[in-house]
Amino acid sequence: MSTTTLSPLTLRPGNVTLAELRRIHAAPLPLILDPAAGAGMRASQATVQRIVDEDQVVYGINTGFGKLASTKIAHERLAELQRNLVLSHSVGTGDALPDDVVRLILATKAISLARGHSGIRPEIVDALLAMANANVLPVIPAKGSVGASGDLAPLAHLACVLIGEGQAKVNGSVVSGTEAMRSIGLQPFVLGPKEGLALLNGTQVSTSLALAGLFGAESVLAAALVAGCLSLEAIKGSVKPFDARIHEARGQAGQIAVAAAVRALLDGSAIDTSHPHCGRVQDPYSIRCVPQVMGACLDNLHHAARVLATEANAASDNPLVFSNGDVISGGNFHAEPVAFVADIIALAVAEIGAISERRLSLLLDPGLSGLPAFLIRDSGVNSGFMIAQVTAAALAAENQCLANPSSVTSLPTSANQEDHVSMATYGARRLADMVRNAAVMVGIEAMAAAQGMEFDRRPVAPTLGTGVSSLPPEGVQPALGRPGGWLKSSPLIEDQFAAIRQRVAYLEQDRYLAPDIESMREWAQQSAWPAPLLRCLPSHA
């Protein structure tokens, strides 16, 4: 995919924003490194070269690695040391990481190295950005990192391409590393002192996977708030639990924001004003407690966003080179911050799906919803949404298992030199499956809620005036026996209702539902949501 028609994004290491990272994830676009970053990279690379020239012994520059850190390497074998490091660590397995994640990895690796603490040539950072700009994407197996000495194995597969090894995707075809480098007009690098280690150390893979999970969680949260509003309207639920005074009395920021977003989504609803004396005082928690549950999820996403934005800008390899010439070994490659927030995102995604599945169950239960059983006429012959809810329940249970924390799992590696690890990479990688599961659940709820809005509770006589249309929404076929006009929800919810009906038709009788569910999954994973929702989300704010 060409990036030439898109506006370039200038990366300012240490100050790249979450919104900018979201743009990189969303689609290929030209990336430019802030020229001011060059001086720091050149200074740190000169420090490394001075250490080599003076034959000082410094870990990672002229020693072995891990348990072999005390083994000094002769000057004439330093290039061999760096090449062997990359090759020996290229032990990943499993499916290749998706293109959008690999774009983030290339960008965040360049950002980290360009902080000027890695002792690496600027030309290597330029090569990483050249690959991203040409959409030349290293083939990085998804599995094989414990998230502690950096994402060693997956980053080694990236580094392999720079030295003419491994594989990359060019124009959708998998080619050799040498051919990939040729496609961007470069010869493979012969790595200098520390350069291989700088490429392999770092948290860029786990961070990029967690960022992708965060962006997906934001979309599903927005979709779930829309679905929740549709469900509330379908059952003629009460909007009183969304009164601002309730949420200000508690003071939780996410709760306040979600309640405000729901009020904005429902503003102008004629359905809401049509039942002021219906006697509905307390809806089930899945409706009434949307601000409390989804607000807590939103708070967790905001916390995760702050941590991940910091980590995406971090110098996380080892050792680090400082402006006074010091080279200090530490542990910035340990991905514990990423591991924790990956678990936090997982909890939020599991809860978003869980409460959505409960609203779906409510819609199908005539005793709670007042709607026909399983949202279908002529039930018995037709099962309606009965088994779609079973699918949602299965995915809710799966997400509850996947939400078990990864960060508390640690297995020592490297002969106990690396005796505590974060497991951040798995913790972040599992978010993609969880987000997809939650999107299916939310999509089914939204589809069912749209169905519920089309039963006899929605139509009214066409003489009622304001808020009533004499015809069904464009493209909607009225159900059998439906009287004259349509009682409308708010403009924002009517827009979402129409968008759903463009994807899936009213369920008059049982049909093959799998394509509808997939289409609604795509709806729930979109990023184009009404402004009141986007204002809540950390990468859009």
N, C-alpha and C positions, 0 to 999 in steps of 0.2 A: 504494500500500500504506500503510495507516495505521500510525503509530508510537505511537498513544496508549496501547496496552496494554503497551508495553515500558518497562522501567526506564530513566530518562534517564541519560545519560553526561555528566558534567561535564568539560569540556575545560580543562585547566590549561596554558596555553601555556608551552612550555619543559619540560614534565614529562608530556606525553601518552605513554603506554606503547605498546609494540608490541602487547600483548594488546588494548588499547583500539582501536587502529587496525584490528586484525583484526576486532573486533566491528562497526566501521563498515563495513568491506568486506563482511562476511557478510550483513548485512540492514539495512534502514532502522531507525533507532532515534532517539529524541529526543536532541538534543545541546544542552547548556547551556554557555555560556561562564562560566568562573569570574569572578564580579563584580570580583575584585581586578585583573583585566586592564584595566578601564575607565580607571583613573587614568593609566596609561602611554600609552594611545592618545590620551586627551584632551590630555595634555601635549605629545606629539609633534605633534599637529594644531595646537596653539596656536603651536608653534615655526614651523611652515610658514606659518601665517597672519601671524605677525610679520614673517617675511622678505618676504612679499608687501607688507604694509603699509609696510615701510621701503624698499621698492623695491631690495632687495639682488638681485644676480644670482647665482642658485644653480641648478646643473644639475638638470633634471627638475622644477623648480618653475616657473621662468619663462624657460626656454630651450627650444630645439629638442632633438631626441634623436639619439643615435648620432653620425653625422658632422656633424649640424646643431647640435651642443651649444653652439657659440659664437654661435648666433643668439638674441638676446634677444627675448622675446615681450611685447608690450604688455599692461598690466594688464587692459584690457577684453576681451582675446582669450584669457585663460587658460582659461576654460571651453571655448571652441571648441578650443583646443589639446588638452585632455584628451579631448574627444569624438572629435576627428579621429584622435588616437593610437589609440584603441580601434578605430575603424572601419577605419583604414588597415592595421591589423595582423590583421584578421579574414580571413586568406587561407588558412585550413586547407583540406585536401582529404581525400578518402577516407571510409571508413565512420566513423560516429559511435563514440566510445569507449563501452564497455559501462557500464551503470548503476552497477555496483559500484565501478568505477574513478572515475566522476564523483562519487559520494558521497565517496570519499576525497579527491578534488581539492577539493571544496567545504570539507571539514573541515580539510584541511591548509592551504588558503589562509587560512581564518579563523584558524587557530592562528598562522600566520606573521605576519599583520597585527596580531593581538592581542598580539604581543610588545612593541608600543609603539615600534617603530623606523621606522614607515612613514609617519607623518604623515597618517593617514587617519581619517575620522570613525568612531566606534564603530558608528554606524547602518549602515554598509556591511557591517561584520562581522556585525551582527545579521541583515542581509538574507541573507547567505550561509548562515547557520545556519537561517534561516527556510525557505530553499529546500530545504536538506537535510532538515529536519524534515517538510516537506510532500511530500517526494519529487518536488519540481519540479526537474528535472535539465536543465541547459543541454545543447544538442546541440553537442558538441565534435568536429570532424573529427580523425581520428587522426593525420594526417600534416601536416607543415609546420613542425616545430620542429627546430633543430639543437642545442638544449640548451645555449645559451651566454648570451645576454642574457636569461636566463629562458626559459621555454616560451612565447615571445611569442604566436605565432599561436593555439595552443589556449587559452591564458588570455584572449586577446582575445575569443574566442567566448564564454567564460564572462562576461566583463565586458560584452559586448554586451547580455546579458539584463538586467543591472542598469540600463542606460540605455534600455531599451525597444526594443532592436534584437535581431537574431539570432533564435534559436529555442530552445525548451525543450520537454521532455516533461512533460505534466501529465496524470495519470491514464492514462498510456500513449499519449496523443495528442500530436503535435507541434503547438505553437502558437507565436504570435509572442512576442517578448520582452515586449512591453507586456501581453499577455494573461497571460503567466506571472507578471509582477509583480502584476497585479491579483488573481491567484489566491491570493497570499499577503498580500493587503491593502495593497500598497504602490504608490506612484507611481514611475515610473522616476526614477533619480537624475540630477541635473545635477552632474557631477563637479567637485570643487574642485581647487585646485592640488595637483599630485603624485598625486592619487587614481587617475587612469587608469594612470599609470606604475607605481604600487605594485601595482595589480591585475595588470598584464601581466608585470612582472619577477617572477622566482621560479622555483623548480624543482618546483613542486607537481605538475605533470602527469607529468614523468619519475619523480619520487619515488613517486607513487601507482601508476603502472604497474609500477615495480620492486617495490613492496610487494605488489601483486597477484601478481606473479611469484614472490616469496618465499613467500607463503602457499600458492600452488599447488605450489611445489617441496617444501614441507614435507609436504603431503599425499601427493605421489607418492613421496617418500622413505619415509614410513611404510608405504605400500602395498607398496613394493618389498621392504621388510624382511619383511613378512608373506609375500609371494610367494616370497621366497628361502627362508623356513622351510618353506613348502609344498613347494618343489622339493627341499630337502634331505630331507624326510621321504619324498617320492615315490621318490627314488633310494636311500633308506637311507644317506644320507651320514653322515659323521662329525661329531660335535659337539665333538671335541677341539680343533679350531682356534679355538673360542670360549672356551677356558679363560682365565679372568681373568689368570692369571700371564703368559701370552704378551703380552697387551696392556699390562699394567703395565710389562713389561720394555722396551717401546718408549716408552710415556709419552704418546702422542698422545691428546688428550682425546676427540676425536670417535670414534676407534677404540675406546677404552675404553668409551664410552657405547653404541656400536652393539653391541659384543660383549655387554655386560650386557643390553641390550634383547633380543637374540636368545636369550640364556640364559633370560630371564624368559618370553619367548614359548613356548619349548619345554619349560619346566619341567613335569614330570609326564608326559612323552610315553612311552607304552608302545612306540611304534615304535622310538624311540631305544634303549631297553633290550633290544629283541628281537634285536639283532644284535651282541652284544659281541665275537664272534670271527669276524666276516665277512671280515676281512682287508683292509678298506678303510682304507688309511692316508692317502693323499693324494688328495682330490677335486680336480677341476679348479679353477682359480683363481676362476671365477665363483661357486663355492660356498665354497671355502676362504678366499678373501680378501674376503668380504663386509665384515668389520669394517674392513679396511685401506682399501678403496675407498669404501664408504659412509660410513665415519668421516671420511675426507678431505672428502667432499661435505658432511657435517654441519658440519665445522669452517668450511667456506666459507660455509655458510648462516648460521652464528652471526656470522661477521665481517660479512656483508652486513646482517644484522639490526641490528647495533650502528650501522653507518653510516646506515642508513635511518631508524632511530628518532631519531637525532640530526638528520638532515636534515628529517624531518617536523615537528620543533619549531623549525626554524631561521628566523631573519629573513634572507630571501634576495633581497630586492629592492634597489634602488639609486636614489638615494643613501639612506643610513640616517641617521636622526635620533637624537641621543643626549640624555641627560637634562640635560647642561650647555648645551644649545642648539646644539651643533655639528651640522652636516649634512655628511657625508663621503661622497664617491663612492668606490666600490670595485668588487669583482667577485664578491660572494656569489651572484650569479645564475648563475655558471658551474657547470655540473652535473657536473664531473669526478668528484667522489666517487661520485655516482650512476652515472655511466657505468662506472666501474671495477667497482662491485659488481654492476651488471647483467651485465657480462661474466663475473664470478665465478659468479653464479647460473646463467648459461647453461652454463658448464663443468660445474657440478654436475648440472644437469638432463640434459645430454648423457650424462654418465657413468652416472647412475642408469638411464637407458634402455638404454645400451650393454651394461652388465653383465647387465641383465635379459634382453635379447635373447640373450645368450650362454647363460644358464641355460635359456631356452626351447629353443635349439638342442640343448643337452645332453639335455634331456628327450626329444626326438624321435629321438635317435640311439641305437638299441638297443645298440650297442657300448659306449657310455658309461653309459647309464642302466640297462641291463638290462630295460627296458620294451619292449613291442611297438613296432615302427617307427611313427613319427608318431602314437603313442598311439591306435591304432584297431585293432579286431579286423577280420578279413577284409580286410586291407590289399591293395592292388591294385585291387580293386573300390572300396574306400574310400580316400580320401587323408588323412582325419583332419585333423591340425593342420599338414600340410605347407605349405599356402599362407598360413595365418595367420602362420607364421614368416616367410614372404616379406614380408608386410605389415609385420611388426615390423622386419625388416632394412631395408626402404625408409624407415621412419620414423627408424630409428637413423642412417642415412646423411644424411637430411634434417637431423636435429638436429646432426650433426657439422658440416655446412655452416653452419647457423645459429649455432653456437657460436663461429665466428670472431669475434674481438673487434671491437666497434664503436668502442670508445673511442680507438683509434689512427687513426681516420678523421677528418679535419678539412678543411673547405672554408671559406675566408674569406668573410665577408658584410659588408654595409654599407660598401662602398667601402674595405675593408680596415681599418676601425675595429675591427671584430670579427674579428680575423685568426686566432684559434684558437678552435675550438668543440669541444664534448664529444661530440656525437651521442648523448647519453644517452637522449633520448626514443625514438629508434628502438631503441637497445640494450635499453631496458626493455620496449618494446612487443612485441618479438619473443619475449619470454619466454612470453607466453600460448600461442603456437603450439607452442613447445617443450614446455611443460608438458602440453599436450593430447597431443602425439605420445608423450611418455614415458608418460602415463597409459594410452594404448592398448597400448603395449609391455608395461607391467607387468600390465595387465589380462589380456592374452593369456597371459602367463606363469602368472599365478595360476589362470586357467581350465585351462590345460594341466596344471599341477601337481596340481590337484584331480582331474583325469582320471587322472593317474599314480597317485595315492593309492588309486584304486579298482580297480586291476588286482590280479593274484594276489598281489602282494607285501603288500597291505593285509589281506586276509582271513586268519583263522586259525581253528582249531577252536574251538567255543564253550566248551570245557571248560578253557581256560587260566586262567580266573579274572580277577584284577585287570587292569584296563585293556582288557577285552574286552567288547563288547556282542554279544548273540546276534542282533541285528537291525541292518540298515544304518541310518545316520543318518536322522532323520525327513525324509521327502520325497524320499529318494534311491532310485532303482530299481537293484537289483543288476544287474551285467553278467551276460551269459550264462555259465553254467558256474561261477559263483562259489561256493565252499564256504561253510560255515556262518557264523561270526561275523566281527567287525570288530576289527582291532587299532587302537586309538585313539591319536591324537596327544595333545598337551597340551590342557587345557581351553581355553586361549586360541586355539590353532590350530584346534581342533574348532569353536569358535564362528565363526571366519572361514571354515572349510570349509562350514559350514551356511549362512552368509550368501551364499557364492558359489553354492551349490546352489539357494538361493531365487531367484537371478537366472538361472542357466543350468543346463540339465539335462545329465546324463551323455551323452557323444557315443557312442551305440551304433552309428550309421552316419551317413554324410555327410548334412548338412542345411545349410540357409541360415544361415550363421554371422554375417553382418553385424550383426543385432540383438543377438546374444550379445556380440560384441566391443564394441558401443556401451554395453551395460549394464555390462560390466566396466570400460570406460573411466570410467563414472560411479562405480563402486565405488572405483576408484583415486584419484578426485578428491574423495572425501568427506573430512570432517574428524573424524569420530567413530572414533577408533582406540583400541586398548587402552592403559591407563595407562602401561605401560613405554615405549611409543613416544612418547606425548604429553610425557613428562618430558624427552625428548631435544630437542624442537623449540623453537626460540627464542621463537616467539610464544605458546607454551603454557606455557613454564617458569614 
